[in-house]
Amino acid sequence: MKILIAILILFLAAPIDLHQFGTHQEVKVEIEINAVPTQVWDVLTNFAAYTIWNPYVYPISVKGNLEPGTAMELTLHFGGKVITYQPTITVVRPNEELAWKGRAYITGVFDRQVQFTLEPLGADRTHLTSHEDFTGVLIPFYRSLVSDAEHGLTEMIEALKDRVELLHPATTNP
């Protein structure tokens, strides 16, 4: 029994790279949108309108200003599941980057970092990258949740593109 306790203490005390145990999964989705970054940003950060166009994340509410440290509440819809959680905004760089991080229970159990990056392409297009980073000891048990999230994120990004391009049709010069 003493040996088992000693091994447990050593295991808990040693710095461990949890990635080696499959406790890290990433989802990355990219798309080009025929609009400038400010137009994409306006739709991305208009959380009240998410119920109109977003099939993955709705409703979403921000408990204060759009700035790092502000709490959010959002509901995810994917794979027949509905999950509500309360992340915190971590990055706000208007027209460039928006990110938030949430967790289940305590840090290190099931953490989820979401990041949207906007890059201008020429005068009238935007390259949008959405990246979700899942970490924690429960990740190996919820791999289907991660693949469902990839599907949901893909639907969201395609719907965002459609919404932006509907609201801001490309103009051509005669």
BELCORHU-V167722 format. One record per backbone hydrogen bond with DSSP energy under -1.0 kcal/mol. NH is the residue of the N-H (numbers start at 1). CO is the residue of the C=O. If there is no record, write none. Layout:
BEGIN
nh: <NH | NH>
co: <CO | CO>
END
This chain:
BEGIN
nh: <5 | 6 | 7 | 8 | 9 | 10 | 11 | 12 | 13 | 14 | 18 | 20 | 21 | 22 | 23 | 25 | 27 | 29 | 31 | 33 | 35 | 40 | 41 | 42 | 43 | 44 | 45 | 47 | 49 | 50 | 52 | 53 | 54 | 58 | 61 | 63 | 64 | 67 | 69 | 70 | 72 | 73 | 74 | 75 | 76 | 77 | 78 | 81 | 83 | 85 | 88 | 89 | 90 | 91 | 93 | 96 | 97 | 98 | 99 | 100 | 101 | 102 | 104 | 106 | 109 | 111 | 112 | 113 | 114 | 115 | 116 | 117 | 118 | 119 | 121 | 126 | 127 | 128 | 129 | 130 | 131 | 132 | 133 | 134 | 135 | 136 | 137 | 138 | 139 | 141 | 142 | 146 | 147 | 148 | 149 | 150 | 151 | 152 | 153 | 154 | 155 | 156 | 157 | 158 | 159 | 160 | 161 | 162 | 163 | 164 | 165 | 166 | 167 | 168>
co: <1 | 2 | 3 | 4 | 5 | 6 | 7 | 8 | 9 | 10 | 16 | 17 | 18 | 19 | 18 | 134 | 132 | 130 | 128 | 126 | 33 | 36 | 37 | 38 | 39 | 40 | 41 | 45 | 46 | 47 | 49 | 49 | 50 | 75 | 73 | 71 | 62 | 65 | 89 | 67 | 87 | 61 | 85 | 59 | 83 | 56 | 81 | 78 | 76 | 74 | 101 | 70 | 99 | 99 | 97 | 93 | 93 | 116 | 91 | 114 | 88 | 112 | 110 | 104 | 106 | 135 | 102 | 133 | 100 | 131 | 98 | 129 | 96 | 127 | 125 | 33 | 119 | 31 | 117 | 29 | 115 | 27 | 113 | 25 | 111 | 23 | 108 | 109 | 136 | 138 | 139 | 142 | 143 | 144 | 145 | 146 | 147 | 148 | 149 | 150 | 151 | 152 | 153 | 154 | 155 | 156 | 157 | 158 | 159 | 160 | 161 | 162 | 163 | 164>
END
